[in-house]
Amino acid sequence: MHHKTNIMAVQVENPLKWHLPDVLEPGDPLPEIPCLCEPNHYDKEGFFDFPTRQGWFFNFAGSSGPERINRDEVPSSAQKGAFLQSWLFFGTMYEVFRLLDVEIELEDCVIRDQDGTRRCVTTYPLRKYFANFTQNEKCRRKIPRRVALTDIAKILKHVDWIVRRYSDTFSPRTWMLSETLSLDIVISILILGESLLNMARLAERIPDNDQSMLWGVGFAWARNPLEQRMLGAGWCISTTAMLHTLLDATGLYYASRLRFPSYSSRQSHSNCTAQQCFANHVDESTYQTQHIEQCRGCEHISIDVEKVAEVIAQGKTPIVYINYPDTDSGYSDIQLEVVTSTPYIAISHVWAQGLGNAHANSLPSCQLAKIKRMVSGIHPMNSEHSAPQLGVWMDTLCIPVAPHLKALRKLSIARLEETYRNAEQILVVDKDLMGASRLASRIEKATRLLCSAWMRRLWTYQEAVVSNLHPNCEKLQIQFSDGPVTFHSLCTNPTSLCHSEMAINSLLLALPLTGSVSFMFSTLSRALRYRTTSRQSDEAICLTAVLGHDVSKVIATNNTEERMAIFYSFIDSVPAEIIFQKTPRLQIGGYRWAPLSFLQQTTQIAVTKGLDAPRDAHGVYVNFPALQFLSIGAPKNLGNHFVLGEDPENPTIRLSSAGAKSGRTDEEWRRVVRGWEEFDRAVLKSGEIALILNPDPICPDALVSVLRKEPDGTRYCRFLCLAETSTVHATSLEVCGRVAIAKIDAGATWCVG
């Protein structure tokens, strides 16, 4: 006998609630989503031909959007909106639940005034539907699972195709969904679709061999649909760009609803870009250590610097006991005691928020008292430790800043990975997070962490990676206003249908120290793309520590590029595709293939083929087809570029710079033209030239200067720049330089340095 999940109408305890977890500390009241149609206008006779049954058709090439089949009828914007909501919201909801054998009442999702007038829609009843579905998922299915999932995928892909037209169109003359539906209505459709997709993926417990039917289903937009709303509320543009990369529409909407942190709201983001936030950069010459907000001024307490230096010189870690009776006597009784060999908490903080000190190893008494109270709320993870209290390690106190102790300062920095690895726990102290409650839902805490300044700084990435290498990842604690929460508790496999929490997990996964080098580079690029540092030279230190190599070799030089080259020297192989990536590169022999930085990349360093290539001091060894330049004729003018062919009189390929093609201002145009001219000079003056061809035909190729060819056939090259190829146009023949080429097959080995 077939069992069907029968769900009665749901009484909504708060009509304005959605099915998403409540926001404990919202910035604004939950918006009302207008109900433009009667829910039962969706006739339940099939999703795809619903428009035809209702007398509608789409002409996306035109400017009017949905039109009536009867051309004599000219629909109003309100009629179009009612049709679209009944189809894309109520129709999608009904059909997906039907395919999963769940009966629902569409009327449950409408809030009415006392006179029966439609007021708004609500998705709160979906909580009950989802819960009852998971409880009854073992019932025999009327519709086979494979058929149901296939149909669900088709429906959600079609909804995505329609909704993308909200603003993502190729021509300003074509109709956009925004002309008919408000942003809040469109967001409600997106969130509903993502939740239904998650229900199909998670609640059904789809076997691996079936899950492929839902691959490719999603609601990705070319840009953040909530960007303008978030910028108007004071968000940094780089944060909105990062969230668009990491989150789905559900996560973006949830983030946009959070109360904007009081500390961040006082920061200026006028100079920030989509790639970089400058608000938390530190200028040590003007840096001032801050007191807590309630403090009207108190004395700095200094640590015994000579004792700290003695401990470091002995190869040990200096640990601080903050002795503070926590009485009504103020902060006058605070004393700092330097000890060793005791369990300690390592403090991970953002210098720009005032807990650093560029001039002395001291902190205000009020801050020390606050740190003492926070640490006192953390219990040792190892029950064997019987110390009466946990010590504290904090860079502000434990890394010497005095000029005569510079050597010990470098030694301390070289041991940072060991210091964090040996800590009992690592406590994240971030002002914005400390203004929020740990009683909030997991998705709210996780989203606040993702948006925090702590997540955007380079040094904290190293600290997080080290903590995640601890068994069960329990070592990292996030301090909220009312106590700490383990990072692990935020990142365990989510059971919620709102899956945005997964962005946290993907961003801070422990770096894979074994396995595919290509995967490691992708992980680095993803994790560091939106992070920043006040000193570019710090990047190589952190990356070297993350990979577990000897940081002292990096610290031995102050040159930023030399430091990055030393970091790369620890890696025996790199992704072969790295030579084709659009990124600034080192200008050091043997390392011209290497990214100058993983920070603030306009795009993630994408490694799709997963081909690892060996590397040594000469360069990276790759095997790709290429074009060898046999003779090179100069263009009519520098910047006209070149045409290539095995017969130079009948060229088939146009070669051009892979740099910028246009500029918005006169200065930008001059910069673009200079780039074209520099490209042509490189081709004309770099000796023997070859073009290493990218397996991906739509991506740039690598232009190299061949230095020598060894008896084994290996060609040792100097990386010059990226280049693009295209079809030759007749106009190019008159002004471009002509190049005779010979083809070299994919078996050739190139050492690109």
C-alpha positions in Angstrom: 0.0 0.0 0.0 1.4 3.4 -0.9 1.8 5.8 2.0 1.5 9.5 1.2 2.7 12.2 3.5 -0.4 14.1 4.5 0.3 17.5 6.0 -2.4 19.6 7.5 -2.6 23.3 7.1 0.1 25.0 9.2 -0.8 27.7 11.8 1.8 30.4 11.4 2.9 31.7 14.9 4.5 34.8 13.4 3.2 35.5 9.9 6.2 37.5 8.8 8.7 34.7 9.6 10.4 32.8 6.8 11.5 29.2 6.9 15.1 30.4 7.3 16.6 30.5 10.8 15.5 33.6 12.6 18.1 36.5 12.7 18.7 37.2 16.4 20.1 40.6 15.8 18.7 41.9 12.5 19.5 45.3 11.0 16.0 45.9 9.7 12.6 44.3 10.1 11.8 41.3 7.9 10.4 42.7 4.7 6.9 41.8 3.6 6.9 40.0 0.2 3.9 41.2 -1.7 1.4 38.6 -2.7 0.4 39.5 -6.3 -1.9 36.6 -7.0 -4.3 34.1 -5.5 -2.1 31.1 -4.6 -4.6 28.7 -6.2 -4.3 30.5 -9.5 -1.6 27.9 -10.1 -3.9 25.1 -11.6 -1.6 22.1 -10.7 -1.9 20.7 -14.2 1.8 20.7 -15.0 4.7 23.2 -14.7 6.1 23.7 -18.1 2.9 24.3 -20.1 1.3 26.5 -17.4 1.9 29.7 -19.3 0.2 28.3 -22.4 -2.8 27.1 -20.4 -3.1 30.6 -18.9 -2.8 32.3 -22.3 0.8 33.6 -22.0 4.0 33.2 -24.0 7.5 34.6 -23.7 9.3 36.8 -26.3 12.6 37.3 -24.6 14.1 38.9 -27.7 11.5 41.7 -27.4 11.2 44.5 -24.9 7.9 43.6 -23.2 8.5 40.2 -21.6 5.5 37.9 -21.1 2.8 38.6 -23.7 -0.8 37.3 -24.1 -1.3 34.7 -26.8 -4.4 36.8 -27.8 -2.5 39.7 -29.3 -5.6 41.9 -28.8 -4.9 41.8 -25.0 -2.2 44.2 -23.7 -1.4 43.0 -20.2 -0.5 45.4 -17.5 2.6 45.1 -15.4 0.5 44.0 -12.4 -1.0 41.1 -14.6 2.5 40.1 -15.6 3.7 40.1 -12.0 0.7 38.0 -10.9 1.3 35.4 -13.6 5.0 35.2 -12.9 4.6 34.8 -9.1 1.9 32.2 -9.5 4.1 30.2 -11.8 7.7 30.7 -10.4 6.8 30.8 -6.7 3.6 28.9 -6.0 4.0 26.6 -9.1 7.6 25.7 -8.2 6.7 25.0 -4.6 3.8 22.8 -5.5 5.5 20.7 -8.2 8.7 20.0 -6.3 6.8 18.9 -3.2 4.5 16.8 -5.4 7.5 15.0 -6.9 8.6 14.2 -3.4 5.2 12.9 -2.4 4.3 15.8 -0.1 0.9 17.3 -0.2 0.8 21.0 0.6 -1.7 23.8 0.9 -0.6 26.8 -1.1 -3.0 28.9 0.9 -0.8 28.3 3.9 1.8 30.5 2.4 -0.4 33.6 2.2 -1.0 36.1 5.0 -4.3 37.9 4.8 -5.8 40.8 6.6 -9.0 40.4 8.6 -11.2 41.2 5.6 -9.5 38.5 3.5 -7.3 40.8 1.5 -4.0 39.4 0.5 -1.2 41.0 2.5 2.0 39.1 1.8 3.5 35.7 1.3 5.3 33.6 3.9 7.5 30.5 3.7 7.3 29.8 7.4 5.0 26.7 6.8 7.8 25.1 4.9 9.6 24.4 8.2 6.8 21.9 9.0 6.7 20.5 5.5 10.5 19.9 5.5 10.4 18.3 8.9 7.5 16.0 8.2 9.1 15.0 4.9 12.4 14.0 6.5 10.4 12.0 9.1 8.5 10.1 6.5 11.2 9.8 3.8 11.2 6.0 4.2 7.6 5.7 2.9 7.2 3.8 -0.4 7.4 6.3 -3.3 4.7 6.8 -5.8 7.2 8.4 -8.2 10.5 6.6 -8.7 13.4 8.6 -7.2 15.3 8.9 -10.5 12.3 10.3 -12.3 11.5 12.7 -9.5 15.0 14.1 -9.3 15.2 14.5 -13.1 12.0 16.4 -13.1 13.0 18.5 -10.2 16.3 19.4 -11.9 14.4 20.5 -15.1 12.0 22.7 -13.1 14.7 24.4 -11.1 16.9 25.0 -14.1 13.9 26.6 -15.9 13.2 28.8 -12.9 16.9 29.9 -12.9 16.8 30.6 -16.6 13.8 33.0 -16.1 15.0 34.6 -12.9 18.5 35.4 -14.3 16.8 37.9 -16.5 16.1 40.1 -13.5 19.2 42.2 -14.5 21.6 39.8 -16.3 20.8 40.5 -20.0 23.0 41.0 -23.0 21.2 44.1 -24.3 19.5 47.0 -22.6 16.7 46.8 -25.1 15.6 43.3 -23.9 13.0 42.8 -21.2 14.2 42.4 -17.7 12.3 40.7 -14.9 13.0 43.8 -12.7 10.4 45.7 -14.8 7.7 43.4 -13.4 8.8 42.0 -10.0 10.5 43.7 -7.1 13.9 42.5 -5.9 12.3 41.1 -2.7 9.9 38.9 -4.7 12.7 37.7 -7.0 14.9 36.9 -3.9 12.0 34.9 -2.4 11.8 32.8 -5.6 15.6 32.2 -5.5 15.6 31.2 -1.8 12.6 28.9 -2.3 14.4 27.3 -5.2 17.6 26.8 -3.3 15.8 25.3 -0.3 13.8 22.9 -2.5 17.1 21.9 -4.2 18.7 21.3 -0.8 15.7 19.2 0.3 16.2 17.0 -2.8 19.9 16.7 -2.2 20.0 16.3 1.6 16.7 15.1 2.9 16.5 12.4 0.2 20.0 11.1 1.0 20.7 10.7 -2.7 23.2 7.9 -3.5 26.4 9.1 -5.3 25.3 7.5 -8.5 22.0 9.5 -8.5 23.3 12.8 -7.3 24.7 13.7 -10.8 21.1 14.3 -11.9 21.1 17.5 -9.8 24.6 18.6 -10.7 24.6 21.9 -12.6 21.4 23.0 -10.9 21.8 26.3 -9.1 21.0 30.0 -9.1 24.3 31.7 -9.7 24.2 35.4 -10.8 26.8 37.3 -12.7 26.8 39.9 -9.9 25.5 40.3 -6.4 21.8 41.1 -6.6 21.9 42.7 -3.2 25.1 44.7 -3.7 23.5 48.2 -3.9 21.3 47.5 -0.9 24.3 46.3 1.2 26.5 49.2 0.0 23.8 51.6 1.1 23.9 50.0 4.6 27.6 50.7 4.9 29.1 47.4 3.7 32.6 47.3 2.1 32.4 46.7 -1.6 35.1 44.0 -1.3 32.9 42.2 1.3 29.9 42.2 -1.0 32.1 40.8 -3.8 33.5 38.1 -1.6 30.1 37.1 -0.3 28.8 36.9 -3.9 31.7 34.5 -4.7 31.2 32.3 -1.6 27.5 32.3 -0.9 24.3 31.5 -2.7 21.2 33.8 -2.8 20.1 32.4 0.6 23.4 33.3 2.2 23.6 36.7 0.6 20.1 37.5 1.7 20.8 36.3 5.2 24.0 38.4 5.4 22.2 41.5 4.2 19.7 41.2 7.0 22.3 41.1 9.8 22.6 44.2 12.1 25.7 46.0 10.8 28.5 45.7 13.4 29.0 48.8 15.5 32.8 48.8 15.0 32.6 48.3 11.2 30.0 51.0 10.9 32.5 53.6 12.1 35.1 52.6 9.4 35.3 54.3 6.1 35.4 52.1 3.0 35.6 55.0 0.5 39.0 53.9 -0.8 38.2 50.1 -0.9 38.0 48.2 -4.2 36.2 45.0 -5.1 39.4 43.1 -4.5 40.7 44.8 -1.3 39.5 46.4 1.9 41.9 49.1 3.1 39.9 49.9 6.3 42.0 47.4 8.4 45.4 48.3 7.1 47.9 49.4 9.8 50.4 52.3 9.6 52.8 51.5 12.4 54.1 55.1 12.6 50.6 56.4 13.6 49.2 53.3 15.2 47.6 53.7 18.7 46.7 50.9 21.0 43.1 51.3 22.1 41.3 51.0 25.5 38.0 49.2 25.9 35.0 51.5 25.1 34.0 51.8 28.8 37.5 52.9 29.9 38.1 56.6 30.4 41.9 56.0 30.5 44.2 53.6 32.4 47.8 52.8 32.6 49.7 50.4 30.2 51.1 47.3 31.9 54.4 46.2 30.4 55.8 42.7 30.4 59.3 41.8 31.6 60.9 42.1 28.1 64.2 40.8 29.2 62.6 37.7 30.7 60.7 37.2 27.4 64.0 37.6 25.5 65.7 35.0 27.8 62.9 32.5 27.2 63.0 32.9 23.4 66.8 32.6 23.4 66.5 29.3 25.2 64.3 28.0 22.3 61.1 28.1 24.5 57.8 29.9 24.2 57.1 32.8 26.5 53.7 32.4 28.2 52.0 35.1 30.3 50.0 34.7 33.4 47.6 37.7 33.8 47.3 37.9 37.6 44.1 39.9 38.3 41.9 39.5 41.3 38.8 40.9 39.4 37.6 42.9 42.4 36.1 46.4 42.6 39.6 47.9 43.0 39.8 48.7 39.3 42.8 47.6 37.2 45.6 48.7 39.6 46.3 45.2 40.8 47.1 43.6 37.4 50.5 41.9 37.2 52.1 40.1 34.3 54.2 37.0 35.0 56.4 35.3 32.3 56.4 31.5 32.6 57.1 28.5 30.4 55.9 24.9 30.0 52.3 25.5 31.0 49.1 25.1 29.0 48.2 28.4 27.2 45.7 30.1 25.0 47.0 31.8 21.9 45.1 35.0 21.1 44.4 35.6 17.4 43.3 39.2 16.8 43.1 42.0 14.2 45.8 44.6 14.8 43.7 47.4 13.3 41.2 46.9 16.0 43.6 48.2 18.7 45.1 45.2 20.5 48.5 45.6 18.9 51.4 47.8 20.0 54.2 48.8 17.6 56.3 50.5 20.2 56.3 48.5 23.4 55.4 45.0 24.7 52.5 46.4 26.8 48.7 46.7 26.8 46.2 48.9 28.7 45.1 47.5 32.0 41.5 47.4 30.8 42.4 45.2 27.8 44.4 42.8 30.0 41.5 42.5 32.4 39.1 41.7 29.5 41.5 39.1 28.1 41.8 37.5 31.5 38.0 37.2 31.8 37.7 35.7 28.3 40.5 33.2 28.9 39.0 32.2 32.3 35.8 31.0 30.4 37.8 28.5 28.5 38.6 25.1 30.0 41.6 23.0 29.0 40.9 20.4 26.3 43.4 18.0 27.9 42.0 16.7 31.2 45.6 15.7 32.2 46.5 19.4 32.6 46.0 20.3 36.2 47.4 23.9 36.0 45.4 26.3 38.2 45.0 28.6 35.2 45.7 28.8 31.5 48.5 31.1 30.4 48.2 33.5 27.4 50.4 33.9 24.4 49.8 37.0 22.4 52.1 38.6 19.8 51.7 42.1 21.4 53.2 40.8 24.6 55.4 37.9 23.6 57.2 39.1 20.4 59.9 41.7 21.3 59.6 45.0 19.5 62.7 46.7 20.9 65.3 47.5 18.2 68.1 45.7 20.1 66.0 42.5 20.2 65.4 42.4 16.4 67.1 39.0 16.1 64.9 37.4 18.7 61.9 39.1 17.0 62.7 37.3 13.8 63.2 34.0 15.7 59.8 34.4 17.3 58.1 35.0 13.9 59.9 31.9 12.5 58.4 29.9 15.4 54.8 31.1 15.0 53.6 27.9 13.4 55.0 25.9 16.4 53.6 28.4 18.8 50.0 28.1 17.5 50.4 24.4 17.0 51.4 23.8 20.7 48.7 26.1 22.1 46.0 24.5 24.2 43.4 26.4 22.2 43.4 29.5 19.9 40.9 32.3 20.8 39.7 34.6 18.0 39.2 38.1 19.3 37.3 40.4 16.8 35.3 43.5 17.8 32.4 42.8 15.5 32.0 39.2 16.6 32.3 40.3 20.2 29.3 42.5 19.6 27.1 39.5 18.7 25.6 36.7 20.8 26.6 33.1 20.7 22.9 32.3 21.2 22.2 33.1 17.5 21.6 30.3 15.1 24.6 28.6 13.6 24.0 30.2 10.2 24.0 33.6 11.8 27.2 33.1 13.7 28.9 31.5 10.7 27.8 34.4 8.4 29.0 37.0 10.9 32.4 35.1 11.1 32.6 35.1 7.3 32.0 38.9 7.2 34.4 39.7 10.0 37.7 41.6 9.8 39.4 38.5 11.3 38.5 36.5 8.2 40.0 39.1 5.9 43.6 39.3 7.3 46.5 37.2 6.1 48.1 36.3 9.5 44.8 34.9 10.8 44.7 32.4 7.9 47.9 30.8 9.2 46.5 30.6 12.7 43.2 29.1 11.5 45.0 26.5 9.4 47.2 25.4 12.3 44.2 25.1 14.5 42.3 23.1 12.0 45.1 20.5 11.9 44.2 19.6 15.5 42.2 16.4 15.9 38.5 17.1 15.5 39.3 20.8 14.7 38.2 21.8 18.2 41.1 24.0 18.8 39.8 27.3 17.3 37.4 29.2 19.6 35.5 32.3 18.4 34.7 34.8 21.1 31.2 36.3 21.1 29.7 38.8 23.5 28.5 36.0 25.9 31.3 33.5 25.5 33.3 31.4 23.0 32.0 29.0 20.4 34.2 26.4 18.7 34.8 26.9 15.0 34.2 23.2 14.6 30.6 23.6 15.8 30.0 26.1 13.0 31.5 23.9 10.3 30.3 20.4 10.9 28.3 19.0 8.0 25.2 21.2 7.9 21.8 19.5 8.3 19.9 22.7 7.6 18.3 23.1 4.2 20.0 26.6 4.2 23.4 25.4 3.1 25.3 28.7 3.1 27.3 27.6 6.1 29.4 25.4 3.7 31.2 28.6 2.5 32.9 28.8 5.9 34.0 25.2 5.7 35.4 25.6 2.2 37.2 28.8 3.0 39.1 27.6 6.1 39.6 23.9 5.4 43.0 22.8 6.6 45.5 23.2 3.7 46.2 19.7 2.2 49.8 19.1 2.8 49.8 15.9 0.8 48.1 14.9 -2.4 47.6 17.0 -5.5 49.7 20.1 -5.7 47.2 21.5 -8.1 44.5 21.2 -5.5 46.7 22.9 -2.9 47.2 25.9 -5.2 43.5 26.1 -5.8 42.9 26.0 -2.1 45.4 28.8 -1.4 43.9 30.9 -4.1 40.4 30.5 -2.9 41.3 31.1 0.8 43.6 34.1 0.2 41.8 35.9 -2.6 40.0 38.3 -0.4 42.5 38.5 2.4 44.9 41.5 3.0 48.0 42.4 4.9 49.5 45.8 5.7 52.9 44.5 4.7 53.1 42.6 1.4 56.4 41.0 2.5 54.5 39.1 5.3 52.7 36.9 2.7 55.7 34.6 2.1 56.2 34.1 5.9 52.6 33.0 6.4 52.5 30.7 3.4 55.8 29.1 4.3 54.5 28.5 7.9 51.2 27.1 6.6 53.1 24.5 4.5 55.3 23.6 7.5 58.6 24.8 6.1 61.5 26.7 7.6 60.4 30.3 7.9 63.9 31.5 9.0 65.1 31.3 5.4 62.3 33.6 4.3 62.9 36.1 7.1 66.6 36.3 6.2 65.8 38.8 3.3 63.5 41.8 3.4 62.8 41.8 -0.3 59.2 40.9 -1.0 59.9 39.1 -4.3 62.8 37.2 -2.9 60.7 36.0 0.0 58.0 34.7 -2.4 60.7 33.0 -4.5 62.0 31.2 -1.4 58.5 30.1 -0.5 58.1 28.6 -4.0 61.6 26.9 -3.7 60.1 24.7 -0.9 57.6 23.3 -3.5 58.9 20.5 -5.7 56.0 20.7 -8.3 53.3 23.2 -9.3 50.3 23.1 -11.6 51.4 23.1 -15.2 48.6 25.5 -16.1 50.1 28.2 -13.8 52.1 29.6 -16.8 48.8 30.6 -18.4 47.2 32.3 -15.4 46.4 36.1 -15.7 48.2 37.3 -12.6 51.2 39.6 -11.8 54.4 37.5 -11.6 57.8 37.5 -10.0 60.6 39.0 -12.0 63.3 36.7 -10.6 65.1 34.3 -12.9 63.7 30.8 -12.6 60.5 32.1 -11.0 58.9 34.4 -13.7 56.1 31.8 -14.0 55.1 32.3 -10.3 52.3 34.5 -9.1 53.6 37.6 -7.3 50.8 37.1 -4.7 47.8 35.0 -3.8 46.2 38.1 -2.2 43.6 40.4 -3.8 43.3 38.5 -7.0 40.7 39.8 -9.4 39.9 36.1 -10.2 40.7 32.9 -8.4 43.7 31.1 -9.8 41.8 28.3 -11.6 43.5 24.9 -12.0 41.2 22.7 -14.0 43.4 19.9 -15.5 45.2 18.9 -12.3 48.5 18.3 -14.1 51.4 18.7 -11.7 54.7 19.8 -13.2 58.2 19.4 -11.7 60.1 22.5 -10.7 63.7 23.4 -9.9 65.9 26.6 -9.7 65.7 26.9 -13.6 61.9 27.0 -13.7 58.8 24.7 -14.1 58.9 21.8 -16.7 55.8 21.6 -18.8 54.7 19.7 -21.9 52.5 21.6 -24.3 52.4 22.2 -28.0 53.9 25.4 -29.2 54.6 27.7 -32.2 58.3 28.5 -32.9 59.0 31.9 -34.5 61.4 31.4 -37.4 61.5 35.0 -38.6 59.8 38.2 -37.3 58.9 41.3 -39.3 58.3 44.6 -37.6 54.7 46.0 -37.6 54.0 49.3 -39.3 53.8 50.9 -35.9 54.5 49.6 -32.4 51.2 48.3 -31.0 49.9 47.0 -34.3 51.0 43.5 -33.3 51.7 40.5 -35.5 50.2 37.9 -37.9 51.5 34.3 -37.9 51.7 31.6 -40.5 53.8 28.7 -41.7 53.8 30.7 -44.9 54.2 34.3 -43.8 52.6 35.5 -47.0 49.4 33.7 -46.1 49.1 34.2 -42.3 46.3 32.4 -40.5 46.7 33.7 -36.9 46.8 37.2 -35.4 49.0 37.5 -32.2 48.2 40.3 -29.7 48.8 41.2 -26.1 46.6 39.6 -23.5 46.5 42.9 -21.5 43.7 45.5 -21.4 42.0 46.4 -24.6 40.3 49.6 -23.6 40.3 52.4 -21.1 37.6 54.7 -19.7 39.9 57.8 -19.3 42.6 59.3 -21.5 45.2 58.2 -19.0 43.9 54.6 -19.0 44.0 54.7 -22.8 47.6 55.8 -22.8 48.4 53.0 -20.4 46.7 50.5 -22.7 48.6 51.7 -25.7 51.9 51.6 -23.8 51.1 48.0 -23.0 50.6 47.2 -26.7 53.9 48.8 -27.6 55.8 47.0 -24.8 54.4 43.7 -26.1 55.6 44.4 -29.6 59.1 45.4 -28.3 59.3 42.1 -26.4 58.5 40.1 -29.5 61.1 42.0 -31.6 63.9 42.2 -29.1 63.9 39.0 -27.1 65.8 36.7 -29.5 64.3 33.3 -30.3 60.6 33.4 -29.5 58.0 30.6 -29.0 54.4 30.7 -28.1 53.4 27.8 -25.7 49.8 27.0 -26.5 47.1 26.7 -23.8 45.0 23.5 -24.1 42.0 25.8 -23.4 41.5 27.6 -26.8 39.7 30.6 -25.3 42.4 31.3 -22.7 45.7 33.1 -23.3 49.0 31.4 -24.3 52.5 31.9 -22.9 55.1 33.9 -24.9 58.6 32.9 -24.0 62.2 33.6 -25.1 64.1 30.4 -25.8 67.5 30.6 -24.2 68.9 27.2 -25.1 68.0 23.7 -26.1 69.6 20.8 -24.3 70.6 17.5 -26.0 67.6 15.8 -24.4 65.3 18.2 -26.3 64.4 20.4 -23.3 64.1 24.0 -24.2 65.0 26.4 -21.4 63.0 29.6 -21.6 62.4 33.0 -20.1 58.8 33.8 -19.5 57.9 37.1 -21.2 54.1 37.6 -21.0 50.7 36.2 -22.0 49.5 36.5 -25.5 46.2 36.0 -27.3 45.5 34.5 -30.8 42.6 35.2 -33.1 41.5 35.0 -36.7 43.3 37.2 -39.2 41.3 40.1 -40.7 42.2 41.7 -44.0 43.0 45.0 -42.3 45.6 43.3 -40.1 47.7 42.3 -43.1 48.5 46.0 -43.9 49.8 47.0 -40.5 50.9 43.9 -38.6 54.4 42.4 -38.5 54.6 39.1 -40.3 56.0 36.1 -38.5 57.0 32.7 -40.0 56.3 29.8 -37.6 56.9 26.1 -37.2 54.6 23.9 -35.1 56.0 21.9 -32.2 54.0 19.0 -30.9 52.8 18.4 -27.3 55.6 16.0 -26.5 58.2 18.8 -26.3 59.5 19.8 -22.8 59.7 23.5 -21.9 61.5 24.8 -18.8 59.8 28.1 -18.2 61.7 30.3 -15.8 
